[in-house]
Amino acid sequence: MASLKHLFLDHAALQDVAAEAFTRSPRLHTLDLHANQLQGLPALAGCPHGCSCSPDSHHGSCENRGLQEIPQGFPRDTRLLDLRRNTFGVVPPSAFPGLKELVSLHLQSCSIRALHPGALQGLESLVYLYLTDNRLSTLAATAFEGAPQLAYLNLDRNAFTSLPTGAFQLLPNLISLHLQHNAIGELAEGDLAGAGGLRWLYLAGNAIKHISPTALAPTAMLEKLHLEGNQLAEVPTAALQGLPALSELKLSCNPIKRMRDRVFLPVASSLQHLYLDNMGLQQISPGAFTGLGPKIRSLYLEGNKMSSIPSMSNFTGLEILNLRDVPFHCDCQLLPLRRWIDKLNLRVGATCGSPTEARGLKVKLATTFQTCPGWRDKTKAASKPSKKKRSRKSPARGFKKSRA
């Protein structure tokens, strides 16, 4: 039966099935053997009992099948294996034999509390590993042995209280590391040892209060650093040293109340996207943005409590600026910001919080600035036609006279 795709042998009182029974049915996709008397889960027709395998897409799936042990016997050319939503508890050594071509492995929501050393042995083509929503709290230094091509590692929503030190030494090709929504309290020296090729580091939703000045030193090629939703009380300026490629920094929802001078200077030459929203920020020092300029493309400052901000006239490359829900004090000290906003072709959402007569008004529409020194002169200068414009009109008048 070379074309056989679906076979149902449930309730057949089977006690044994030879491993080679279906070797001549390469297209077999569904094999139902439940309610028999078989010992174990034999690998039949290149696909374990209770799973489905697609020879066309090279995908194997045992998603949400109530499995307590990782099945074996998938086709050797399997490239994506989906085992999510089972209850494996542990991933034993050499759990995936013969899958040298496997590229993507999904183990989300499997109640995994231990990834044993050598669990990924033999997965020499593995690039993507998803271990989200499990119970991992630590990893052995040899946890990823046998998977040297691993580039995207997702460990979100586990039980880590610190980074698994030494676990990245065997991952020279690691590009993206997700450790969001764990319980990590700090980044210490050596935590990221071996992660020299890391480009994206996601640590949102942890409890990080401190970052050692040398914690990020091994990641000199880092481009994205997401630290939103942690417990940082200040910008980790010292830890940003030695990150010449960092283009995106997220510090949203950290309890940073004051921002001192030159806090972004170490990454000023590369930073393009900066998130400083919803921090309860009360004061920004006049030199806080020193070094930042035309490279900045997006700046998020919404949901803070400061009444003014320093000059941002150097931010000439802005494409996104969000100043919503900031209680600006619309007096003459804010006039430079008002004039700068007038020149931008962006919606910034800046609103006055005071004085009383301006509360709730857009900064651009507040009339309180009209009493400021120099306001009338500036208005006249803006309305007065330039010499260049007048010179364009004079040839036209002369042309009409000659016609007459």
N, C-alpha and C positions, 0 to 999 in steps of 0.2 A: 504494500500500500504506500507507494512513494509519494502520493499526493495527499495523504491523510493529514488533516489539520486539527480535528477535534475528536477525542475518544473518551467515552464515559464507561468506566468499569467499577462504579460504586456498588456497594452491597453485593459483591461477587464472591465473597468468602475466600478471597485470595490470601495465601499465606506466604508466597514467594514469587518474585518476578526477576528473571535473569537480567543482568545489566545490559546485555546485548539484544534484548527482545525488540527494541524499536530502532535499531541502528539504520534500518533501511526506510525509515519514515522521517526524513530530514525536515519536512515542513510541519511536523507535529507542533501545534501551538497550545492546545488545551488538553490536559490529561487529568481526569478525575478518578482518584483511587480511594476516596473516603469511604468509611464504614467497611473496611476490609480487615484482615488479620495480619497485615504486613508488619514486619519488625523494622523499625527505623523508617527513614524517608529515602529510598533509593533514587539515584539519578537516572532517569529514564528518558531516552530520546534526546539527551543533551539538555534537559530542563527538569529541575527538581519538582517533586510532587507538591502541588499547591501553588506553584509559580507559573508564570507565563513567559515565554521567550519568543521574540520576533526575529527570525533569520534575516528579514529584509533590513530592519533598522539596527540590528545587533544590540537590541535592548532586552534586559531581563528584569522582571518585576515580581516581587512577593509582598507588595505593599499591603499593610493592614490585614495580615493573614493569621494573626494570633500565634506566630512562631516564637518559640523560646530558645531555639538554637539557630545559628546561621546555616542555611542550607548550602550544600555543595553539589557540584555536578553541572554547572552552567556551561553552555557552549564555550569553547576556548576563544572564539572570536567576539565574545561579548564586550561591548565598549561602554555601555551604561547599565548600571545595576542599581535598582531601586528597592531598598529593604526597609523603608521608613515605616513607622507606626507598628512595630512589633515589640516584644519584650525580651530582648536578648540578655540584658544585664551585663554581660561581658563580651568582649571580642577576643577570642583565644589566639594563640600564635598560629600563623599560617592559616588564617580563616578563609582565604580565598585562593585555593590552589589552582594552578593552570590558567589563570586569567591574566596573562602577560599583555594582552591588548586592552585591558580595562582602562578607560580614561576618566570616567565619572562614577563616584560611589556615594550613594545616598543612605545615610544611617540616622536620619532625624527621628526624634521622638521614639527611641528604642529603649529607654530606661538604662542606658549604658553607664555603668559606674567605673568601669576599668577597660582601658585599651592596653592589652598585654604587650610586652616587648615582642617585636617580630610579627605582630598581628597582620601587618600589611606586606609581609615578606612575599616577594615574587611579583608585586604589582609595579613592574618597571615602567609602565606607560601611564600610571595614574597622575592626573593633573588636578582634578577637582575632588575634594573630600568634604562632605557635609555631615557634621556631628552636632547640629543644632538641637536644642531642647533635650538634653540628656542630663546625667548626674555626675559628670566628670569633675573631679576636684584637683587632680594632679595627673601628670604624664611622665612616664619614665623617659630617660634620655634616648632609649632605643625604641620608643613607641612607633616612630615612623621609619624604622629601618626597612629597607627593601623597596621604598617608593621615592627614589631620588628626584623624579620629575615633578613631584607635587608642587603646585604653584598657587592654588587657591584653597585655603583652609578655613572652614567656618566652625567656630566653637562657641557661637552665641548661645546665651541662655543655658549655661551649665552652672557649676558650683565652685569655680575657681576663686580663691581669695588672693592669689598672686599668679604671675605669669609662670608657666611651666618651664623653669630654668633648665637649659640644656637640651630641650626637646627639639629645638630648631637647628641644631648643629648638623644634622643629617639631611637638611632641606636646603641645598644651595640654590635652588630655583624658586624658592618661595617668593611670590609677588604680593599676595593679598592675605592679610590675617585678620579674621573677625573674632573678637572676644567681647562683644557687646553684651550688656545685661548679665554680668556675672557679679562677683562681690570683691573685685580686686581693689586693694586699699592703697597701693603705691606701685610705682615703677622703680625698681632698684637697679643698681649697676650689675650688668651681666645677664639681666632677664632676657635680652634679645640677642645674646651671643650667637653667632652663626647665621643671623638673618641679614646678611650683607646685601642681598638683592631685593629686599622688601621695598615695595612702592607705596602700598596702601595699608594703613594701620587703623583699625576701627575699635575704639575702646569706650564708646558711649554707654551711659547707664550703669557705670560701676560706682565705686566709692573712693576713687583716687583723691587723696589729699596732698600727696607729695610725689614729685618726679625728680629723681636724682639727676644732677647735672650731666652725668655720663650715661644715663639709662638709654638714650636714643643714639649714642655714639656709633654702635655697629650698623645703624641703618642710614648711612650717608646718602643713599639714593631715594630716600623717602619723599613722596610727592603729596600724599594726603595723610593728615593726622586728625582724627575725629576724637575729641575729648569731651563732647557735650554731655551734660547730665551727670557730672561728677561732683567732687567736693573741694575743688581747687579754690583757694582764697586769693590767688594772684596768678598773673600770666607766668608760665614756666620759662622765663627768658633764657636762663642758663642752659636748660635742656635743649633749647632750639639751636644752640651753637653747633656748627658742623652739619647743617641740613641745607646745603646750597640749592637743592631742587624742590624744596617744599613750596607748593603752589596753593594748597588749600588747608586752612586751619579752622577747626570748629571748637569754640569754647563756650557755646551757648549753654544757658542754664547751670552755670557754675556760680557760686556765691562770691564773685569778684566785685567788691564794692568800689574800689579805687584803682585807677590805672596810672602808674607812674611814667616818667619820661623814658623814651627809647625802649619800650618793652618788646617791640617787634623788630628792632634793628638787626638781629642775627639773620632774619629771613626776609629783610626788606627788599633785597634784589631779586627775589623769585616769587614772593607771595602775590597771588591774584584774587583769591576768594577768602574773605575773613568774616567769620560769624561771631558776633559779640552780643547777641540778642538775649533778652529775658534773663539777665543776670542780677537785676537789682542794682545795676551800676549807678553810683551816685556822683562820681567825679572822675573826669578824664584830664590828666595833666596836659598843659599846653604843648609839651613835647612828646606826648605819647606816640604820635604817628610819625615821629622823625624817621626819615629814610624811605617811608612809603610814598608812592607817587603814581606816575602814569601806568605802571603795570597792574595796579589794582583794578579789577573788573567788577567785583561785587563786594558790598559792605553792608552788613546787617547789624543794626543797632536798636531795633525796635524793642519795646517792652522794658525799657530801663527807666531810671529815676533822675538822671542828671538834668539840670536846667539849661545847660549850654554845652557846646562841644568846641574843641580847638579848630583852627583853620584847616580846611581840607582843599584849599585852592590847588594844591599839587596833584589832586586826584583827577587828572584830566582824561583818563581812560575809562571812567566809570560807566557801566552799563546797567547796574542795579544798585540802588541806594534805598534802604528802608529805614525810615526814622519815625514810624508810626508809634503811637502810645508812649511818647517821650514828653514830659511836661515842660516844654521850653519856656523860659522867662523872656517874653518878647519885649525887651527894652533895647536901648541903643548899643549895648554890648553885643547883642545878637545880630546887629545890622549887617556885619560882614557875611554871616551865614545866609541872611535873607537875600542879599544881593547875589551871592554865589548860587543859591537855589534858583533865582530868576534866570540865570544863564543856562541852567541844565535843562535838557530836553527829556527829563525823567519825572516819574511820579514818585515822590519821596514820602508823602504822608506826614510831613512835619506839622505839628499842631501846637498852639500856645496853651500852656497851663496856667500862665499868669502874665500880666496883672489881670485883675478881675474883668476889666472891660474887653480884654482880648481872649479870655478863656474859651477854648473850644474852637477858635478860628484857625484856619490854616495860616501858617507863618507868612505865606506869600500874600495873604489878603488882610493881614492885621494892619490897622491904621496907626498903631502906636509908634511905628517907626517914622512917621511923617514929621514928628517933632524933634527928631535927632539932628544934631549939627551936620551940615553937608548934604542933608536929604534933598533940599530944593536944587542945589547946584548939580547934584547927580541926575536929578530928574530932567533939568533943563538940558544937560549935556546929552542925555539919551534921546530927547525929542528934537534937538537942533540938527538940521541936515549937515552932513560933512561937506568939505570942499570938493571932495571927489565926486559926490552926487551932483553938486551944482555945476561942475565942469561937464557932466554928461548932458545936462539940459541945454547949455549954451549953444552947442552946435545945432541943436534942433531949432532954436529960435532964429539963428542966423539963416538956416535953410529956408524957413518960412518966409523971411524977409526977401530973400533972393527970388523966391517963387512969385512973390507979390510984384 
